[in-house]
Amino acid sequence: MTVSVILPTYRAEKYLEPLLEALHSQTLRPLEVIVIDSSSPDQTAQIARDAGCMVKVIPQSEFNHGATRNLGARMATGEVLVFMTQDALPAHEGFLEALVSPIHSGTAAAAYARQLPYPEAPPPEVFARHFNYPAQSHLQTLEDVPRKGFKAFFYSDVASAVRRETFWEMGGYPDWVIVDEDVYFCAKLLRSGLRVAYQAEAQVFHSHHYPLAQQFRRIFDVGVFVAQAGEMLEGAKVGGEGLRFVSAQVRYLARQGEWAWIPYSVLEAALKFVAYQMGVRHHALPGRLNRYLSQQKQHWARKVVTNS
């Protein structure tokens, strides 16, 4: 199967060369790499051009998680669209081949990769990657919702793949949600009777260490997304999963002897809870406060839509 890799970028010059080198070393080599750059002030666009990528530069103010990726998808000619982020790095040469395997076999309509922590990742982030991206592959269907809740719709375009025809049959990514366009897309797939594969054999390095203030803003935006998504996420409970995560994280840190990180993790969990609750209730907050609390400032310049 021919593969088009779609890569939104901003200030990506420190990531781009190793990422493109890894992509061009794959056993399944991409037909094309499409870079949609949000007017980076560094050498991102030039590095991409020099590496033979198709490059489209857009104003930074026009970046939108869904619409920007849709723009790249419209430029693509491959049978399969692979969406990645600039800070993800394939962990092995068979990454792409493993990622598209369930699509090629007809097992699933879309697939997403396992994310491994970078070596320098702090202990809470190491745990988060292992918790959210286990070592066993699995299929996700709509029947999982009563048991898994929100986790049934979990899907990440840090490294994901979908057949181009299927992508457009689903209408592409929503361009009106603030974040989690990938989760909404997964929900549409499952509600259409299709299956999504989590491919543990397809591995990328990807992890962060966000300051607490940034974590608050990220989770506030997730809460806004859940309110926007409305009926598409019906039945997908969130609260129980969060409690299970923080309990398991504290036990993990204790087993590792990382006692100093436990108070941080508890505080982080409390802030995430507050941020999420405020995001879900963003309609009751002043517009200026929403914009201040959000990481996606440009979203609030547009009309906020709720799919309910």
C-alpha positions as CSV (number, residue, x, y, z in Angstrom):
1,M,0.0,0.0,0.0
2,T,1.2,3.5,-0.8
3,V,1.5,5.8,2.2
4,S,1.4,9.6,2.5
5,V,2.7,11.0,5.8
6,I,1.1,14.3,6.9
7,L,3.0,16.4,9.4
8,P,1.8,19.7,10.8
9,T,4.8,21.7,12.1
10,Y,5.8,24.8,14.1
11,R,9.3,25.5,15.2
12,A,10.2,22.0,14.3
13,E,13.8,22.3,13.1
14,K,15.3,20.4,16.1
15,Y,12.9,17.5,15.4
16,L,12.6,17.4,11.6
17,E,15.9,16.0,10.4
18,P,15.9,12.8,12.6
19,L,12.2,12.3,12.0
20,L,12.5,12.5,8.2
21,E,15.6,10.3,8.2
22,A,13.7,7.7,10.2
23,L,10.8,7.9,7.8
24,H,13.0,7.5,4.7
25,S,14.7,4.5,6.3
26,Q,11.4,2.6,6.8
27,T,10.9,-0.9,5.2
28,L,7.6,0.6,3.9
29,R,8.9,3.9,2.5
30,P,6.4,6.8,2.3
31,L,5.3,7.8,-1.2
32,E,5.4,11.4,0.1
33,V,5.8,13.4,3.2
34,I,3.5,16.5,3.4
35,V,4.5,19.2,5.8
36,I,1.9,21.9,6.7
37,D,4.0,24.6,8.5
38,S,2.4,27.3,10.5
39,S,4.8,30.1,9.4
40,S,7.7,28.9,11.7
41,P,10.2,31.6,12.4
42,D,13.1,29.1,12.2
43,Q,14.3,26.8,9.3
44,T,11.5,24.3,9.6
45,A,10.1,24.8,6.1
46,Q,13.5,25.0,4.4
47,I,14.7,21.8,6.1
48,A,11.5,20.0,4.9
49,R,12.0,21.3,1.3
50,D,15.6,20.3,1.2
51,A,14.5,16.8,2.3
52,G,12.1,16.5,-0.6
53,C,8.9,17.0,1.3
54,M,5.8,18.7,-0.1
55,V,5.6,21.9,1.9
56,K,2.6,24.2,2.5
57,V,3.0,27.3,4.7
58,I,0.0,28.7,6.4
59,P,-0.4,31.7,8.7
60,Q,0.0,30.7,12.3
61,S,-3.4,32.3,13.1
62,E,-5.0,29.8,10.7
63,F,-3.8,26.6,12.4
64,N,-6.6,24.3,13.5
65,H,-6.0,20.8,14.7
66,G,-8.6,19.3,12.3
67,A,-8.6,21.7,9.4
68,T,-4.8,21.8,9.1
69,R,-4.6,18.0,8.9
70,N,-7.4,18.0,6.4
71,L,-5.4,20.4,4.2
72,G,-2.6,17.9,4.2
73,A,-4.9,15.0,3.4
74,R,-6.3,16.9,0.4
75,M,-2.7,17.2,-0.9
76,A,-2.1,13.4,-0.4
77,T,-2.1,10.8,-3.2
78,G,-1.2,7.7,-1.2
79,E,-3.8,5.0,-0.4
80,V,-3.2,5.4,3.3
81,L,-2.9,8.6,5.2
82,V,-0.4,8.5,8.1
83,F,-0.8,11.4,10.5
84,M,2.2,12.2,12.8
85,T,3.3,15.1,15.0
86,Q,6.7,16.7,14.7
87,D,8.0,15.4,18.1
88,A,7.3,11.7,17.4
89,L,10.2,9.6,16.3
90,P,9.8,6.1,14.8
91,A,11.5,3.6,17.1
92,H,12.3,1.0,14.4
93,E,12.4,0.6,10.7
94,G,9.3,-1.5,10.6
95,F,7.1,1.2,12.2
96,L,5.1,2.2,9.1
97,E,4.7,-1.4,7.9
98,A,3.4,-2.4,11.3
99,L,1.1,0.6,11.6
100,V,-0.7,0.0,8.2
101,S,-0.8,-3.8,8.6
102,P,-4.4,-4.0,10.0
103,I,-5.6,-1.7,7.3
104,H,-3.9,-3.7,4.6
105,S,-5.4,-6.9,6.0
106,G,-8.9,-5.5,6.4
107,T,-8.8,-6.1,10.2
108,A,-9.5,-2.4,11.0
109,A,-10.4,0.8,9.3
110,A,-7.7,2.8,11.1
111,A,-4.8,2.2,13.4
112,Y,-2.6,4.1,15.9
113,A,0.8,3.4,17.3
114,R,2.3,2.7,20.7
115,Q,4.1,5.6,22.2
116,L,7.3,5.0,24.2
117,P,8.8,7.6,26.6
118,Y,12.0,9.2,25.5
119,P,15.0,8.2,27.7
120,E,15.0,11.6,29.5
121,A,11.3,11.5,30.4
122,P,10.5,12.0,34.1
123,P,9.0,9.0,36.0
124,P,5.3,10.2,35.9
125,E,5.5,10.6,32.2
126,V,7.2,7.1,31.8
127,F,4.2,5.7,33.7
128,A,1.7,7.6,31.6
129,R,3.1,6.2,28.4
130,H,3.0,2.6,29.7
131,F,-0.5,3.1,31.1
132,N,-2.0,4.5,28.0
133,Y,0.0,2.5,25.5
134,P,0.4,-1.1,26.7
135,A,2.5,-3.8,25.1
136,Q,-0.4,-5.7,23.8
137,S,-2.3,-4.8,20.6
138,H,-6.1,-4.8,20.6
139,L,-9.1,-3.8,18.5
140,Q,-11.6,-1.2,19.5
141,T,-15.3,-1.4,18.7
142,L,-18.5,0.4,19.8
143,E,-19.2,-2.5,22.0
144,D,-16.3,-1.5,24.2
145,V,-18.0,1.7,25.4
146,P,-20.0,0.3,28.4
147,R,-16.9,-1.3,29.7
148,K,-14.2,1.2,28.8
149,G,-16.0,4.5,28.7
150,F,-14.0,7.3,27.2
151,K,-11.1,4.9,26.7
152,A,-13.1,3.1,24.0
153,F,-12.7,6.2,21.7
154,F,-9.0,6.7,22.5
155,Y,-7.0,7.3,19.4
156,S,-3.9,9.4,18.7
157,D,-2.7,11.1,15.6
158,V,0.7,11.5,17.1
159,A,1.1,8.4,14.9
160,S,-2.0,7.1,13.2
161,A,-3.1,5.6,9.9
162,V,-6.3,5.4,7.9
163,R,-7.2,4.5,4.3
164,R,-7.7,7.8,2.4
165,E,-11.1,6.8,1.1
166,T,-12.3,5.9,4.6
167,F,-11.0,9.2,5.9
168,W,-13.1,11.2,3.5
169,E,-16.1,9.0,3.8
170,M,-16.1,10.0,7.5
171,G,-15.8,13.7,6.5
172,G,-12.2,14.0,7.5
173,Y,-11.3,15.5,10.9
174,P,-13.8,17.9,12.5
175,D,-12.5,21.5,12.1
176,W,-14.7,22.9,14.9
177,V,-13.4,21.0,18.0
178,I,-10.7,22.7,20.1
179,V,-8.6,19.6,20.5
180,D,-8.9,15.8,20.2
181,E,-10.0,15.8,16.6
182,D,-8.5,12.3,16.5
183,V,-10.8,11.0,19.4
184,Y,-13.8,12.5,17.6
185,F,-12.8,10.8,14.4
186,C,-12.4,7.5,16.2
187,A,-15.9,7.9,17.7
188,K,-17.3,8.4,14.2
189,L,-15.5,5.3,12.9
190,L,-16.9,3.1,15.7
191,R,-20.4,4.5,15.5
192,S,-20.3,3.7,11.8
193,G,-19.7,0.0,12.7
194,L,-16.0,0.1,11.9
195,R,-13.0,-1.1,14.0
196,V,-9.9,0.7,15.1
197,A,-6.6,-1.1,15.9
198,Y,-4.1,-0.2,18.5
199,Q,-0.8,-1.5,17.1
200,A,1.7,-2.1,19.8
201,E,4.2,-3.3,17.3
202,A,4.2,0.1,15.6
203,Q,6.3,2.2,18.0
204,V,7.3,5.8,18.2
205,F,9.1,7.7,20.9
206,H,6.9,10.5,22.2
207,S,6.7,12.1,25.6
208,H,6.6,15.5,27.3
209,H,7.2,17.1,30.7
210,Y,4.7,20.0,30.7
211,P,4.7,22.5,33.6
212,L,1.6,22.3,35.8
213,A,0.1,25.4,34.3
214,Q,0.4,24.0,30.8
215,Q,-1.1,20.7,32.0
216,F,-4.1,22.7,33.4
217,R,-4.6,24.4,30.1
218,R,-4.4,21.1,28.1
219,I,-6.9,19.4,30.3
220,F,-9.2,22.4,30.3
221,D,-9.3,22.1,26.5
222,V,-10.1,18.4,26.8
223,G,-13.1,19.3,28.9
224,V,-14.2,21.9,26.3
225,F,-13.9,19.2,23.7
226,V,-16.1,16.7,25.6
227,A,-18.7,19.4,25.9
228,Q,-18.4,20.2,22.1
229,A,-18.6,16.5,21.1
230,G,-21.9,16.0,22.8
231,E,-23.7,12.8,21.6
232,M,-20.7,11.5,19.7
233,L,-19.2,10.5,23.1
234,E,-22.5,9.3,24.6
235,G,-21.9,6.7,27.3
236,A,-18.1,7.4,27.5
237,K,-17.6,8.0,31.2
238,V,-14.3,9.8,32.1
239,G,-14.1,10.1,35.9
240,G,-13.4,6.5,36.8
241,E,-10.5,6.2,34.4
242,G,-8.9,9.3,35.9
243,L,-9.1,7.9,39.4
244,R,-7.7,4.5,38.2
245,F,-4.8,6.3,36.5
246,V,-3.7,8.4,39.5
247,S,-4.0,5.4,41.9
248,A,-1.9,3.2,39.6
249,Q,0.6,6.1,39.1
250,V,1.2,6.6,42.8
251,R,1.7,2.8,43.3
252,Y,4.2,2.8,40.3
253,L,6.2,5.7,41.8
254,A,6.3,4.0,45.2
255,R,7.5,0.7,43.7
256,Q,10.2,2.6,41.8
257,G,11.3,4.5,44.9
258,E,10.4,7.8,43.3
259,W,8.9,9.2,46.4
260,A,9.6,12.8,45.6
261,W,7.4,12.6,42.6
262,I,4.3,11.4,44.5
263,P,3.2,14.8,45.8
264,Y,3.7,16.3,42.3
265,S,1.5,13.5,40.8
266,V,-1.3,14.0,43.3
267,L,-1.2,17.8,42.8
268,E,-1.2,17.3,39.0
269,A,-4.2,15.0,39.3
270,A,-6.1,17.5,41.4
271,L,-5.4,20.3,38.9
272,K,-6.4,18.1,36.0
273,F,-9.7,17.3,37.7
274,V,-10.5,21.0,38.3
275,A,-9.4,21.9,34.8
276,Y,-11.5,19.3,33.2
277,Q,-14.6,20.3,35.2
278,M,-14.1,23.9,34.2
279,G,-13.7,23.0,30.6
280,V,-16.9,20.9,30.5
281,R,-18.7,23.9,31.9
282,H,-17.0,26.5,29.8
283,H,-20.3,27.9,28.5
284,A,-20.9,29.2,32.1
285,L,-17.6,31.1,32.2
286,P,-16.8,34.5,30.7
287,G,-15.3,34.3,27.2
288,R,-12.1,36.1,28.3
289,L,-11.6,33.6,31.1
290,N,-12.0,30.7,28.7
291,R,-9.4,32.2,26.4
292,Y,-7.1,32.7,29.3
293,L,-7.4,29.2,30.7
294,S,-7.1,27.5,27.3
295,Q,-3.9,26.5,25.5
296,Q,-5.6,26.9,22.1
297,K,-6.0,30.7,22.1
298,Q,-6.8,30.9,18.4
299,H,-9.9,28.7,18.9
300,W,-11.7,31.4,20.9
301,A,-11.5,33.9,18.0
302,R,-13.8,31.5,16.2
303,K,-17.4,30.6,17.0
304,V,-17.4,27.8,19.5
305,V,-19.7,25.0,18.3
306,T,-21.3,22.3,20.4
307,N,-22.5,19.1,18.7
308,S,-25.4,18.3,21.0
